[in-house]
Every structure is written in C-alpha cells, then in structure tokens.
C-alpha cells in the first residue's frame, strides 16, 4: 500500500508485517519481554559441550585368539571375517590389523549409511563367519561401534603412598558415587589389574602323585558350582532348593580333593600346588608425579550439560573428603577437563556480546545520538536470545561451532537495525507522527534490507548440505549464522519500529538531557542490573550495568563529543568524501580507479602464492602438553621397560626442575603401545 508524502509529491510505502506490529504495539512489547525471558531460560538450560554431537560411520571387530602368531591370526581369523564383511553394501573402506593373539578389522561406511543398520549388518556377517573360525576360540568376536561421544570429559587420577588394593577400593567407591550423578553415563577405571586366583602347581609333586593338569582343572570346575536341586514341599508350601558350592575363601580351594582311591591316598590341592590370591600379570604401569596412579575416566550422557556434570562431580569429591570416605592423604588430580575450554568459550562469547554492543553503540551515538544508538544496539542481545530459543527447539547444544557462529554474526546483527532506525529518524525530522514515521520509514526500506539479508543467508545456505563427518561437524556454523541473521531481520522489521514509535521523544537532540531525568533512568537501569545479578544472569547484569555507565558518561562529557562530531567533524568528512568522489568520476579517472582495484587483487593473489602459505584444517596453537615417547626393542620385558622409564623420569625431572612451579603434573605410562 502506498501513501502520499506531506508535500504531495512523493509516494511512501508500507510493509504489512511492520504495520500489523505497530497497530498491536502492546502485544509486541509483551512478546519482546517473553522472548527475552525464554531466551535467557534457553541459554541457561541448553547443554554445554566442547564439540557437536557427531555419529562416525565406523565399526570395528576385535577377536582375541591367545597363543597364535600374526600369520596364524591372519589366516584363521582375519581373512574369514573380511570375506563375509566385504559383502556388506555401503562400505567405504575395509582394513585390518593382525597382531600377536589379536585381530582387528576396521570398517568405514559411507556417510549416508545409518550406523545402527551398519552395526546390525556387521554382526550378521560375523555370525556367518563363525563356522569358519577355529573351534577352540574361547571368546566370540566383539563388534563395537566407534562413538566419539563416549570419550571422557574428565579424568580423576588417584595417587599417593597406598597399596594397589587400597587404591582399588577408593577408586571403586568414587566410581559408584560419581555414577549416581544424572548427567554421567559411566565411569571406567584404568591402571588396575583384575583380581586373579592363581594355582601354582609343582610339576614334580604332580608327577609323583600321578596327576595331570586336567585332573586339577576338572576338580576345580566340578566343585565351584552353585545349582538348583529341585523343589521340596514343607507345610503345604513348595520351596526351591539350591546347593551353593562356589568357593568363598582361599582355604576352600586349597582343601579341594584332587584324587581319592577307595577312601585312601587322598590328595589335596595343597599337596601339589600353592593357591594365591593375586592379580593378573602386569601389562602396564602408570605413575602420576612418580606415585602409582589409578585413573577414573568419566563419560557423560549425550545432550547433558558438561559444566553441570563436572560441577556435580567436584561436589561428590568434596563430600567424600568431608565424610572421610577417602583419606586426606589421597591425592586427587584432575586432567583432560573439557569444562575449562567450554567455560572459556562461553565467557568469550559473553564478553564479545558486551564489547560488541559497547563499540556499536559508541560508534552509532556519534551519528544518531544516544537514544537511537541504544535502539539499534538492542538488536544484538535480542537476536542472540531469539537464536538460543530456535537452537534449543531444534535440539542443538551450545558448543564450539555454535559459539563461533554467534561471534561471527555479531557484527552483522546491527546492519538492518541501523538502516531502519536511521530512516525512522529521518521521517520524524520531516514532520511525520511517531506512528506514521515508523510505519512508512520501515516500509520504504523493508524490501531492500530483506533482499540484502537473503543474499547474505544464501552464501551460507549450501553449507547446510555438507556431507560426511566434516559436514556433521561444520553444519552448526551456517545453521547458527542463518538463525541469528534471520532473527536480526525480525528484530529490525518488528521490534525496532515498535520500540522506536513507543519510546522515542520529539525533542531537540542538540540540548543536553536534564540531570533529573538522567538520574531516574540510571536508577531504573541499575535496579534491573541488580535483579539480573540476583537471578544469576551475570552477563546480562553486566551488560545492563554498562548501559547505565554509558548513559552517565553521555550526560557528563560524551554529549559534547557527539555534538562536536555531528556539527564539525562529520560535515568536513562529507565534504572531503564529495571531493574524492568527484575526482574519481572525472574524465578517465574512473577507468584508472577500476584498473587499480583489479591490479591490487592480482597483487594480493601473487603475494599469497609467493608466501607458500598453504592450507591448514585448523590453525597451529601453542601446545599445552609435552609428550615423550620411548620405544624399546621388541620383546623387552615389562619390568625392564619400567626400569628404563624410571631412569628417563629422573632425567626429565632434572630438566624441569627450574620450571616446576609451572608444571601441573607429570604422567608416566609404561606398557604395550606406550612408554
């Protein structure tokens, strides 16, 4: 719909959505307050994670066949499995590793294959291959899905001057307590060997009694059994009878009868063997700051808040200390704490939003005045809060890519608001009422800013269809940008016109505001900041408090600076720009200007090629860890490897001695594949 200007010489245009909002201003203001409330709630309740949830199309099959060489593992285990697995459709890559006693088959599927279906297909293929596998294979092949979301969010390391048995008891107690946290999926204990009852047989005694290993094995297997023994009717009640024969003490095993002939010549197990309550053979050692360490790897549930989970874990550890369930001398060290990175990213986002608003308002008030600058500056927090509402509804989490997208969009959120508020201000200066100025000014530029926003969104839209694992990781960036920029367009076309028509004043902006009114405004803003701090919205409280300081500074000295800029400096800049524009467009200067731009483009490309900068997937950052790897000759005993590493530890500590105040911890692992 078009209307005549006051002069009757120019047509102005309306935008239906803006006009509808202006005619229902109270409803829009109420909606704005609700959006702020729901946005804050969404921001506080959305799960915080380091990385987005990614489903990797990887499945691997692990088979253990003890006592066989890599060649036998290849022929007897790996090839039959590969033969059946290779028939599955959708496989991108199939590879295997055959090692001593162990076979691993790795299957990578295409990104369009659902991992649940792929897992079922691999299990079916393994079942078909079982008929070709050795009959004496004690453990069936294990089909495992590689889930990156199952990686630990923190490691809790227990160390101190304690025995392995004591460390195991403390670790199992903390494991049970930590797993009661709703956000925690499971806790895995590493650094401990499983308990093992060893029967150390004396071959000479066994030969003297004319016994074999099978005699001992059969005797132990037959006695260590609990089974049902039928039913018995007692007092008209049927009761189940169960015989309990499982061993409870080491002495019961030692007193086991191995051989008996006509009630004579009874041979007990203790006569030919020693029964010891011990642990499995040590396959690895772990030390933290030279002391034995047991590590608890904590894994959280999917779509749960990482920071909340680790905060609750720290409360559990504190309560265990206070209740003296674990001794005070037990050292608890936390490593690989992902919450530190997430807290840092969230803090950076909040600081970026606050600083962005300050800088944007600081620049805009030089051109528009403080009141109009504040209206434009509201587009940043409003767009962010609306984005959190939409992201939460879509099931997204607050992660590195979402936060990066919001920071990237920070500078673009005010573009539409600047155009709308400035045009409304121009219409007011031409004599329109506040209602008509907001309606006609927004309608005049609605189509151009919508078109401009769509061209920006279309640049990111194709990235939503990025395929593969990297597509799952990166799609959160364009999705966040599209949502944030769409929210800024909504704020510019609906919320800004309503707030401007409702709260802008028809007054001479060249006059300094009254101190009485300024003090009242400061009291209201400070009160809102206090409520935000009490409610726990620290970032919003800080933002509101900074707005109060900006109003006070404007009253004290920024008003004079703004007046000087608008009356003195800006007109000079306009004159200088006009002279430059006339010179550029004069004669053949326009051709030379265009040629210079193209020349600079090619020079820039040439500089880039000359530098051989290359392309990196991620930038190289300062490392937080120093890794030292030592590989001993094949066949080295674990004890010899540990002795060598202790000597290497001593030399490393000598090097680190001057820098020890800055060293958080030194972790040493010795064993197969590490050292």
C-alpha positions as CSV (number, residue, x, y, z in Angstrom):
1,X,0.0,0.0,0.0
2,X,1.3,3.5,-0.9
3,X,0.6,6.9,0.7
4,X,1.3,10.5,-0.4
5,X,4.0,12.4,1.3
6,X,3.1,15.6,3.3
7,X,4.2,17.7,0.3
8,X,2.0,15.5,-2.0
9,X,4.9,15.0,-4.4
10,X,6.4,11.7,-3.2
11,X,4.9,8.2,-2.5
12,X,5.8,6.2,0.6
13,X,5.4,2.5,1.1
14,X,4.1,0.3,3.9
15,X,5.3,-3.2,5.0
16,X,2.4,-5.3,6.1
17,X,4.2,-7.1,9.0
18,X,5.5,-3.8,10.4
19,X,2.1,-2.1,10.2
20,X,0.5,-5.1,11.9
21,X,3.1,-4.9,14.7
22,X,2.6,-1.1,15.1
23,X,-1.1,-1.5,15.4
24,X,-0.6,-4.1,18.2
25,X,2.3,-2.4,20.0
26,X,1.4,-3.6,23.5
27,X,1.3,-7.2,22.2
28,X,4.7,-6.8,20.5
29,X,6.2,-5.3,23.7
30,X,4.8,-8.2,25.7
31,X,6.1,-10.6,23.1
32,X,9.6,-9.0,23.3
33,X,9.7,-9.4,27.1
34,X,8.7,-13.1,26.7
35,X,11.4,-13.6,24.1
36,X,13.9,-12.2,26.5
37,X,12.7,-14.5,29.3
38,X,12.5,-17.6,27.1
39,X,15.9,-16.8,25.5
40,X,17.6,-16.5,28.9
41,X,16.0,-19.8,30.0
42,X,17.1,-21.5,26.8
43,X,20.6,-20.2,27.2
44,X,20.8,-21.4,30.8
45,X,19.3,-24.8,30.1
46,X,20.9,-25.8,26.8
47,X,23.6,-28.5,27.1
48,X,27.1,-27.1,27.0
49,X,29.6,-29.3,25.2
50,X,33.1,-29.0,23.7
51,X,32.2,-30.3,20.3
52,X,28.9,-31.0,18.4
53,X,27.3,-34.5,18.6
54,X,28.8,-36.5,15.7
55,X,28.0,-40.0,14.6
56,X,31.0,-41.6,13.0
57,X,30.3,-44.4,10.4
58,X,33.0,-46.6,11.9
59,X,32.6,-50.2,13.2
60,X,35.5,-52.5,14.2
61,X,35.6,-56.2,15.0
62,X,38.1,-57.3,17.7
63,X,38.9,-61.0,18.1
64,X,41.3,-62.5,20.7
65,X,42.9,-65.9,20.0
66,X,45.7,-66.4,22.5
67,X,48.9,-68.2,21.7
68,X,48.9,-67.5,17.9
69,X,51.3,-65.6,15.7
70,X,50.3,-62.7,13.5
71,X,50.4,-65.1,10.4
72,X,48.1,-67.6,12.0
73,X,45.7,-64.8,13.2
74,X,45.7,-63.5,9.6
75,X,44.8,-66.9,8.1
76,X,42.5,-68.3,10.8
77,X,40.6,-65.2,12.0
78,X,41.1,-62.0,9.9
79,X,40.5,-63.4,6.4
80,X,37.3,-65.3,7.1
81,X,35.9,-62.2,8.8
82,X,36.9,-59.9,5.9
83,X,35.3,-62.3,3.4
84,X,31.9,-62.0,5.0
85,X,32.1,-58.4,6.0
86,X,33.2,-57.3,2.5
87,X,29.8,-58.5,1.1
88,X,28.0,-55.7,3.1
89,X,26.8,-52.8,1.0
90,X,27.7,-49.2,1.8
91,X,31.3,-49.9,2.9
92,X,33.7,-47.1,2.0
93,X,36.9,-48.7,3.3
94,X,37.8,-52.0,4.9
95,X,41.2,-52.6,6.6
96,X,42.6,-55.0,9.2
97,X,45.5,-55.4,11.6
98,X,46.7,-58.9,12.6
99,X,48.9,-59.0,15.6
100,X,50.1,-61.4,18.2
101,X,47.0,-63.0,19.8
102,X,44.7,-60.3,18.3
103,X,42.8,-59.5,15.2
104,X,41.2,-56.1,14.4
105,X,39.0,-55.4,11.4
106,X,38.1,-51.7,10.8
107,X,35.1,-50.9,8.7
108,X,34.3,-47.4,7.5
109,X,30.9,-46.9,5.9
110,X,29.6,-44.1,3.6
111,X,28.2,-41.1,5.4
112,X,24.7,-41.8,4.2
113,X,24.6,-45.2,5.9
114,X,22.8,-45.3,9.3
115,X,25.2,-46.5,12.0
116,X,22.5,-48.7,13.6
117,X,21.9,-50.6,10.4
118,X,25.7,-50.9,9.7
119,X,26.2,-52.3,13.2
120,X,23.5,-55.0,12.6
121,X,24.9,-55.9,9.2
122,X,28.4,-56.4,10.6
123,X,27.1,-58.5,13.5
124,X,25.2,-60.7,11.0
125,X,28.3,-61.1,8.8
126,X,30.4,-62.1,11.9
127,X,27.8,-64.7,12.8
128,X,28.1,-66.2,9.3
129,X,31.9,-66.3,9.6
130,X,31.8,-68.2,12.9
131,X,31.6,-71.5,11.2
132,X,35.0,-70.9,9.5
133,X,36.7,-69.8,12.7
134,X,38.7,-72.1,15.0
135,X,36.6,-74.4,17.3
136,X,38.8,-73.6,20.3
137,X,38.2,-69.9,20.1
138,X,37.2,-69.1,23.7
139,X,35.8,-65.6,23.1
140,X,33.5,-64.7,20.2
141,X,34.5,-61.7,18.0
142,X,33.4,-58.4,19.5
143,X,31.6,-56.0,17.2
144,X,32.0,-52.4,18.5
145,X,30.7,-49.1,17.3
146,X,33.2,-46.2,17.4
147,X,31.3,-43.5,19.3
148,X,33.2,-40.2,19.7
149,X,30.5,-39.0,22.2
150,X,31.7,-41.8,24.6
151,X,35.0,-40.2,25.2
152,X,35.8,-39.0,28.8
153,X,35.0,-35.4,29.7
154,X,37.5,-35.5,32.6
155,X,40.0,-37.9,34.2
156,X,40.1,-38.2,38.0
157,X,43.6,-39.5,39.0
158,X,44.1,-41.1,42.4
159,X,47.6,-41.4,43.7
160,X,49.5,-41.5,47.0
161,X,51.5,-43.7,49.3
162,X,49.0,-46.5,49.2
163,X,49.0,-50.1,48.0
164,X,47.2,-51.1,44.8
165,X,44.5,-52.8,46.9
166,X,43.8,-49.6,48.8
167,X,43.7,-47.5,45.6
168,X,41.3,-50.0,44.0
169,X,38.9,-49.7,47.0
170,X,39.0,-45.9,46.9
171,X,38.5,-45.9,43.1
172,X,35.5,-48.3,43.2
173,X,33.9,-46.2,45.9
174,X,34.3,-43.0,43.9
175,X,33.1,-44.8,40.8
176,X,29.8,-45.8,42.5
177,X,29.3,-42.3,43.8
178,X,30.0,-40.5,40.5
179,X,27.7,-42.8,38.6
180,X,24.8,-41.6,40.7
181,X,25.1,-38.2,39.0
182,X,22.2,-37.9,36.5
183,X,24.4,-36.4,33.8
184,X,27.0,-39.1,34.0
185,X,26.7,-42.2,31.8
186,X,29.5,-44.4,33.2
187,X,32.9,-44.3,34.9
188,X,35.8,-46.5,33.7
189,X,38.7,-47.4,35.9
190,X,42.1,-47.8,34.4
191,X,45.5,-48.5,35.9
192,X,44.3,-51.6,37.9
193,X,44.8,-55.3,37.2
194,X,41.9,-57.6,37.7
195,X,41.9,-59.9,40.7
196,X,43.1,-63.4,39.9
197,X,43.2,-66.6,42.0
198,X,46.4,-68.4,41.0
199,X,47.0,-72.1,41.4
200,X,50.8,-72.5,41.1
201,X,51.4,-76.2,40.5
202,X,54.6,-78.1,41.4
203,X,55.3,-80.4,38.4
204,X,57.4,-82.8,40.4
205,X,54.8,-83.3,43.1
206,X,52.1,-83.6,40.5
207,X,54.1,-86.3,38.7
208,X,54.8,-88.1,42.0
209,X,51.1,-88.4,42.6
210,X,50.4,-89.4,39.0
211,X,48.2,-86.4,38.3
212,X,47.8,-84.2,35.2
213,X,46.7,-80.7,34.7
214,X,43.3,-81.9,33.5
215,X,42.7,-83.6,36.9
216,X,43.2,-80.3,38.7
217,X,41.1,-78.3,36.2
218,X,38.2,-80.8,36.3
219,X,38.3,-81.0,40.1
220,X,38.1,-77.2,40.5
221,X,35.4,-76.8,37.8
222,X,33.2,-79.6,39.3
223,X,33.3,-78.1,42.8
224,X,33.0,-74.4,42.1
225,X,29.3,-74.7,41.1
226,X,26.0,-73.4,42.6
227,X,23.0,-75.1,41.1
228,X,19.3,-75.8,41.7
229,X,18.4,-79.1,43.4
230,X,14.7,-79.3,42.8
231,X,11.7,-78.4,45.0
232,X,10.6,-79.5,48.4
233,X,7.0,-79.3,49.9
234,X,7.2,-78.1,53.5
235,X,4.0,-77.3,55.4
236,X,1.9,-77.2,52.2
237,X,4.4,-74.7,50.7
238,X,6.6,-75.5,47.8
239,X,10.2,-74.3,48.3
240,X,13.0,-74.2,45.8
241,X,16.3,-75.9,46.9
242,X,19.6,-74.6,45.7
243,X,23.0,-76.0,46.5
244,X,25.8,-73.5,47.0
245,X,29.2,-74.8,46.1
246,X,31.1,-71.7,45.0
247,X,34.4,-71.0,46.7
248,X,34.4,-68.2,49.2
249,X,37.8,-68.5,50.8
250,X,41.3,-69.4,49.5
251,X,41.4,-72.2,52.1
252,X,38.4,-74.0,50.5
253,X,40.3,-74.2,47.2
254,X,43.4,-75.5,48.9
255,X,41.4,-78.2,50.7
256,X,39.9,-79.4,47.5
257,X,40.3,-83.2,47.0
258,X,42.1,-83.9,43.7
259,X,42.5,-87.7,43.9
260,X,41.0,-90.4,46.0
261,X,41.2,-94.2,45.8
262,X,38.8,-96.3,48.0
263,X,38.9,-93.7,50.7
264,X,42.6,-93.9,50.9
265,X,45.5,-92.0,49.4
266,X,43.6,-88.7,49.4
267,X,45.4,-86.0,47.6
268,X,44.5,-82.4,48.3
269,X,45.2,-79.5,46.0
270,X,47.5,-78.0,48.7
271,X,49.7,-81.1,48.4
272,X,50.7,-80.4,44.8
273,X,50.1,-76.6,44.4
274,X,50.1,-73.3,46.1
275,X,46.8,-71.2,45.9
276,X,47.5,-67.5,45.9
277,X,45.0,-64.5,45.9
278,X,46.7,-62.2,43.5
279,X,46.2,-60.1,40.4
280,X,46.7,-60.6,36.6
281,X,50.2,-60.3,35.2
282,X,51.1,-56.6,35.0
283,X,50.7,-55.4,31.4
284,X,51.2,-51.7,32.1
285,X,52.3,-49.2,34.8
286,X,51.0,-45.8,35.5
287,X,52.5,-43.1,37.7
288,X,51.5,-39.5,38.4
289,X,54.3,-37.4,39.8
290,X,56.3,-40.6,40.4
291,X,53.5,-42.2,42.5
292,X,51.2,-45.1,41.5
293,X,48.0,-43.7,40.0
294,X,44.6,-45.1,39.3
295,X,42.5,-43.1,36.8
296,X,38.7,-42.8,36.7
297,X,37.6,-41.8,33.2
298,X,34.2,-40.1,33.4
299,X,31.8,-40.2,30.4
300,X,28.7,-38.1,30.4
301,X,25.4,-38.9,28.8
302,X,24.5,-37.4,25.3
303,X,22.9,-34.0,25.4
304,X,23.7,-33.4,29.0
305,X,25.3,-30.2,30.3
306,X,29.1,-30.8,30.6
307,X,29.7,-27.9,33.0
308,X,26.9,-29.1,35.3
309,X,28.2,-32.6,35.2
310,X,31.7,-31.6,36.3
311,X,30.4,-29.2,39.0
312,X,28.4,-32.1,40.5
313,X,31.4,-34.4,40.2
314,X,33.5,-31.9,42.2
315,X,30.8,-31.8,44.9
316,X,30.9,-35.6,45.1
317,X,34.7,-35.5,45.7
318,X,34.3,-32.7,48.3
319,X,31.6,-34.6,50.2
320,X,33.8,-37.8,50.1
321,X,36.6,-35.8,51.7
322,X,34.4,-34.3,54.3
323,X,32.8,-37.7,55.2
324,X,36.3,-39.2,55.4
325,X,35.3,-41.9,53.0
326,X,38.7,-41.3,51.4
327,X,41.8,-40.3,53.4
328,X,43.1,-36.8,53.4
329,X,46.5,-38.0,52.2
330,X,45.0,-39.5,49.0
331,X,46.0,-37.1,46.1
332,X,43.2,-36.4,43.6
333,X,44.4,-34.8,40.4
334,X,42.0,-33.9,37.5
335,X,43.2,-33.9,33.9
336,X,41.6,-33.5,30.5
337,X,39.0,-31.3,32.0
338,X,36.9,-30.2,29.0
339,X,34.8,-27.9,31.1
340,X,37.7,-25.4,31.2
341,X,37.5,-25.0,27.4
342,X,33.7,-24.7,27.4
343,X,33.7,-22.2,30.3
344,X,36.4,-20.2,28.4
345,X,34.3,-20.2,25.2
346,X,31.1,-19.2,26.9
347,X,32.9,-16.4,28.7
348,X,34.5,-15.2,25.5
349,X,31.0,-15.1,23.8
350,X,29.5,-13.1,26.7
351,X,32.4,-10.7,26.6
352,X,32.2,-10.4,22.8
353,X,28.5,-9.6,23.0
354,X,29.0,-7.0,25.7
355,X,32.0,-5.4,24.0
356,X,30.3,-5.6,20.6
357,X,27.3,-3.7,22.0
358,X,29.5,-1.1,23.6
359,X,31.5,-0.5,20.4
360,X,28.4,-0.5,18.2
361,X,26.5,1.9,20.5
362,X,29.7,4.0,20.9
363,X,30.0,4.4,17.1
364,X,26.3,4.9,16.4
365,X,25.7,7.6,19.0
366,X,28.3,9.8,17.2
367,X,26.0,9.7,14.2
368,X,22.5,9.1,15.6
369,X,22.6,10.2,19.2
370,X,22.5,8.0,22.3
371,X,18.8,7.1,22.3
372,X,18.7,5.9,18.7
373,X,22.0,4.1,19.2
374,X,20.6,2.2,22.1
375,X,17.6,1.2,20.0
376,X,20.0,-0.2,17.3
377,X,22.2,-1.8,20.0
378,X,19.3,-3.8,21.3
379,X,19.4,-5.9,18.1
380,X,22.5,-7.7,19.3
381,X,21.2,-9.2,22.6
382,X,17.7,-9.7,21.2
383,X,18.9,-11.5,18.1
384,X,21.2,-13.7,20.3
385,X,18.3,-14.6,22.6
386,X,15.9,-15.5,19.8
387,X,18.7,-17.6,18.3
388,X,19.0,-19.6,21.5
389,X,15.3,-20.2,21.5
390,X,15.3,-21.6,18.0
391,X,18.5,-23.6,18.5
392,X,17.1,-25.1,21.7
393,X,13.9,-26.1,19.9
394,X,16.0,-27.8,17.1
395,X,17.8,-29.8,19.7
396,X,21.2,-28.2,19.3
397,X,23.8,-27.8,22.0
398,X,26.0,-24.9,23.0
399,X,29.3,-26.0,21.5
400,X,32.4,-24.6,19.9
401,X,30.8,-24.2,16.4
402,X,27.6,-22.6,17.7
403,X,29.6,-20.1,19.7
404,X,31.9,-19.4,16.8
405,X,28.9,-18.8,14.6
406,X,27.3,-16.3,17.1
407,X,30.6,-14.4,17.4
408,X,31.0,-14.3,13.6
409,X,27.4,-12.9,13.3
410,X,28.0,-10.3,15.9
411,X,29.0,-7.5,13.6
412,X,26.2,-8.2,11.1
413,X,23.3,-8.2,13.5
414,X,23.0,-4.4,13.7
415,X,23.1,-3.7,9.9
416,X,19.3,-3.9,9.4
417,X,18.6,-2.0,12.7
418,X,20.9,0.9,11.7
419,X,19.0,1.3,8.4
420,X,15.6,1.1,10.0
421,X,16.2,3.4,13.0
422,X,18.0,6.0,10.9
423,X,15.2,6.1,8.3
424,X,12.6,6.4,11.1
425,X,14.6,9.3,12.5
426,X,14.7,10.9,9.0
427,X,10.9,10.6,8.7
428,X,10.4,12.2,12.1
429,X,12.5,15.1,11.1
430,X,10.2,15.6,8.1
431,X,7.2,16.1,10.3
432,X,5.6,12.7,10.5
433,X,4.0,11.4,13.7
434,X,5.9,8.7,15.5
435,X,3.5,6.0,14.4
436,X,3.5,7.1,10.7
437,X,7.3,7.6,10.7
438,X,7.9,4.1,12.0
439,X,5.3,2.6,9.5
440,X,6.4,4.5,6.4
441,X,10.1,4.5,7.1
442,X,10.3,0.8,7.6
443,X,8.0,0.1,4.6
444,X,10.3,2.2,2.4
445,X,13.4,0.1,3.1
446,X,11.8,-3.3,4.0
447,X,12.3,-4.9,0.6
448,X,15.9,-3.7,0.2
449,X,17.0,-5.0,3.7
450,X,15.2,-8.3,3.2
451,X,16.9,-8.7,-0.1
452,X,20.3,-7.8,1.4
453,X,19.8,-10.3,4.3
454,X,18.7,-13.0,1.9
455,X,21.9,-12.6,-0.2
456,X,24.0,-13.0,2.9
457,X,22.0,-16.1,4.0
458,X,22.3,-17.7,0.6
459,X,26.1,-17.7,0.9
460,X,25.8,-19.9,4.0
461,X,22.8,-22.0,2.9
462,X,24.7,-24.5,0.7
463,X,26.9,-25.4,3.7
464,X,23.9,-27.0,5.4
465,X,24.2,-29.8,2.9
466,X,27.8,-30.5,3.6
467,X,28.1,-34.3,3.6
468,X,30.4,-36.6,5.5
469,X,31.7,-36.5,9.1
470,X,33.1,-33.0,8.5
471,X,29.6,-31.9,7.4
472,X,28.1,-33.1,10.7
473,X,30.7,-31.1,12.5
474,X,30.6,-27.9,10.4
475,X,26.9,-27.6,9.7
476,X,26.3,-26.0,13.1
477,X,28.2,-22.9,11.9
478,X,26.0,-22.0,8.9
479,X,22.8,-23.1,10.8
480,X,23.7,-20.7,13.7
481,X,24.5,-17.8,11.3
482,X,21.3,-18.3,9.3
483,X,19.2,-18.3,12.5
484,X,21.0,-15.3,14.0
485,X,20.8,-13.2,10.9
486,X,17.1,-14.1,10.4
487,X,16.4,-13.1,14.0
488,X,18.1,-9.7,13.4
489,X,15.9,-9.2,10.4
490,X,12.8,-9.9,12.5
491,X,14.1,-7.5,15.2
492,X,14.6,-4.8,12.6
493,X,11.2,-5.1,10.9
494,X,9.0,-5.8,14.0
495,X,10.6,-4.9,17.3
496,X,12.7,-1.9,16.4
497,X,9.8,0.1,14.8
498,X,7.5,-0.7,17.8
499,X,10.1,0.4,20.4
500,X,11.0,3.5,18.4
501,X,7.4,4.6,18.0
502,X,6.7,4.0,21.6
503,X,9.8,5.4,23.4
504,X,11.4,7.9,21.1
505,X,10.9,11.5,22.1
506,X,10.2,14.5,19.9
507,X,12.8,16.8,21.4
508,X,15.8,18.8,20.3
509,X,18.7,16.4,20.5
510,X,21.1,19.4,20.4
511,X,20.1,20.2,24.0
512,X,21.8,18.4,26.9
513,X,19.4,16.0,28.8
514,X,18.2,17.1,32.2
515,X,20.1,15.6,35.2
516,X,16.9,14.8,37.0
517,X,15.7,12.6,34.1
518,X,19.1,11.0,33.8
519,X,19.3,10.1,37.5
520,X,15.9,8.5,37.2
521,X,16.9,6.5,34.2
522,X,20.1,5.4,35.9
523,X,18.2,4.2,39.0
524,X,15.9,2.1,36.8
525,X,18.8,0.6,34.8
526,X,20.8,-0.1,37.9
527,X,17.8,-1.8,39.5
528,X,17.4,-4.1,36.5
529,X,21.1,-4.9,36.7
530,X,20.8,-5.8,40.3
531,X,17.8,-8.1,39.6
532,X,19.9,-9.8,36.8
533,X,22.8,-10.5,39.2
534,X,20.4,-11.8,41.9
535,X,18.8,-14.2,39.3
536,X,22.2,-15.5,38.3
537,X,22.3,-13.8,34.8
538,X,25.7,-12.4,35.3
539,X,26.4,-11.5,31.7
540,X,23.0,-9.7,31.3
541,X,23.6,-7.9,34.5
542,X,27.0,-6.7,33.4
543,X,25.5,-5.6,30.1
544,X,22.8,-3.6,31.8
545,X,25.3,-2.0,34.2
546,X,27.5,-1.0,31.3
547,X,24.5,0.6,29.6
548,X,23.9,2.6,32.8
549,X,27.5,3.8,32.8
550,X,27.2,4.8,29.2
551,X,24.2,6.9,30.0
552,X,26.1,8.6,32.8
553,X,29.2,9.2,30.6
554,X,26.9,10.6,27.9
555,X,25.5,13.1,30.4
556,X,28.9,14.1,31.6
557,X,31.1,14.5,28.5
558,X,30.0,12.3,25.6
559,X,27.2,14.6,24.7
560,X,29.6,17.4,23.9
561,X,31.8,15.0,21.9
562,X,28.7,13.8,19.9
563,X,27.6,17.4,19.2
564,X,31.1,18.4,18.1
565,X,31.3,15.3,15.8
566,X,27.9,16.0,14.2
567,X,28.4,19.7,13.8
568,X,32.1,20.0,13.0
569,X,33.9,16.8,12.1
570,X,31.2,14.9,10.2
571,X,30.4,17.8,7.7
572,X,34.1,18.0,7.0
573,X,34.2,14.3,6.3
574,X,31.3,14.7,3.9
575,X,33.0,17.5,2.0
576,X,36.2,15.5,1.7
577,X,34.3,12.4,0.5
578,X,32.5,14.5,-2.1
579,X,35.7,15.9,-3.4
580,X,37.2,12.4,-3.6
581,X,34.1,11.1,-5.4
582,X,34.2,14.0,-8.0
583,X,37.9,13.4,-8.6
584,X,37.3,9.7,-9.1
585,X,34.5,10.2,-11.6
586,X,36.1,12.9,-13.5
587,X,37.2,12.0,-17.1
588,X,39.2,8.8,-17.4
589,X,39.9,8.7,-13.6
590,X,37.1,6.2,-13.2
591,X,38.8,3.8,-15.6
592,X,42.1,4.2,-13.8
593,X,40.4,3.6,-10.4
594,X,38.8,0.4,-11.6
595,X,42.1,-0.8,-13.1
596,X,43.9,-0.1,-9.8
597,X,41.4,-2.2,-7.9
598,X,41.9,-5.1,-10.2
599,X,45.7,-4.7,-10.1
600,X,45.6,-4.8,-6.3
601,X,43.5,-8.0,-6.5
602,X,46.1,-9.8,-8.6
603,X,49.0,-8.4,-6.5
604,X,47.3,-9.8,-3.4
605,X,47.0,-13.2,-5.0
606,X,50.6,-13.1,-6.1
607,X,51.8,-12.3,-2.6
608,X,49.8,-15.3,-1.2
609,X,51.3,-17.7,-3.8
610,X,54.8,-16.3,-3.2
611,X,54.5,-16.9,0.6
612,X,53.6,-20.6,0.1
613,X,51.2,-20.2,3.0
614,X,49.5,-23.5,2.3
615,X,46.1,-24.5,3.7
616,X,45.5,-25.8,7.3
617,X,42.4,-27.5,8.5
618,X,42.9,-25.9,12.0
619,X,45.4,-23.3,13.0
620,X,48.5,-24.3,14.9
621,X,48.1,-23.4,18.6
622,X,50.5,-23.3,21.5
623,X,50.7,-26.8,22.9
624,X,49.6,-27.4,26.5
625,X,51.3,-30.8,26.7
626,X,54.8,-32.2,26.1
627,X,54.8,-35.9,25.1
628,X,58.0,-38.0,25.3
629,X,57.8,-41.4,23.6
630,X,60.3,-44.2,24.2
631,X,60.3,-47.4,22.2
632,X,62.3,-50.3,23.5
633,X,63.4,-53.3,21.4
634,X,60.7,-55.9,20.5
635,X,60.4,-58.5,23.2
636,X,61.5,-56.3,26.1
637,X,60.1,-57.4,29.4
638,X,57.6,-55.0,31.1
639,X,59.8,-54.8,34.2
640,X,62.8,-53.8,32.1
641,X,60.7,-51.2,30.3
642,X,59.6,-49.8,33.7
643,X,63.1,-49.7,35.0
644,X,64.3,-47.8,31.9
645,X,61.4,-45.3,32.2
646,X,62.2,-44.6,35.8
647,X,65.6,-43.6,34.8
648,X,64.2,-41.4,32.0
649,X,61.8,-39.8,34.5
650,X,64.8,-38.8,36.7
651,X,66.4,-37.1,33.8
652,X,63.2,-35.3,32.8
653,X,62.7,-34.1,36.3
654,X,66.2,-32.7,36.3
655,X,65.4,-30.7,33.1
656,X,62.0,-29.5,34.5
657,X,63.4,-28.5,37.9
658,X,63.7,-24.8,37.2
659,X,60.2,-24.7,35.7
660,X,58.4,-27.0,38.2
661,X,56.2,-24.1,39.6
662,X,54.6,-24.0,36.1
663,X,54.2,-27.8,35.7
664,X,50.8,-29.1,36.6
665,X,51.6,-32.8,36.6
666,X,53.9,-35.4,35.0
667,X,52.1,-38.6,33.9
668,X,54.1,-41.7,33.0
669,X,52.6,-44.8,31.4
670,X,54.6,-48.0,30.6
671,X,53.4,-51.0,28.7
672,X,52.4,-52.2,25.3
673,X,51.9,-49.4,22.9
674,X,53.0,-46.7,25.4
675,X,56.2,-45.8,27.2
